[in-house]
Amino acid sequence: MKDIAEFTGAIAPIAAIAVLILNIVMALAVNRDAKHLVAARSGLFLLSPFVWGLIAFVFSLAGFALYWAVHHSSLRSAAPPQTR
């Protein structure tokens, strides 16, 4: 039992750093893609690129999946959102 605790204690910081790096990469990818959608005028729904990137960073895979579902899945309407 002591060996498992030592292993878990040794691997935890490495796992935390890996998750942090993954969150940063996903947030940057979402931000970049959102900026491309704005530039292409193909429609960015609801929020700014910065906010979508922040959502992807804070909520990790769930935020990334939400962004993808809203902007790139078959759930998205073919017509871009109307601006007022």
Buried (B, 14 or more C-beta within 10 A) or exposed (E): EEEEEEEEEEEEEEEEEEEEEEBEEBBEBBBEBBBEBEEEEEBBBEBEBEEBBBBBBEBBEEBBEBBBEBBEEEEBEEEBEEEE
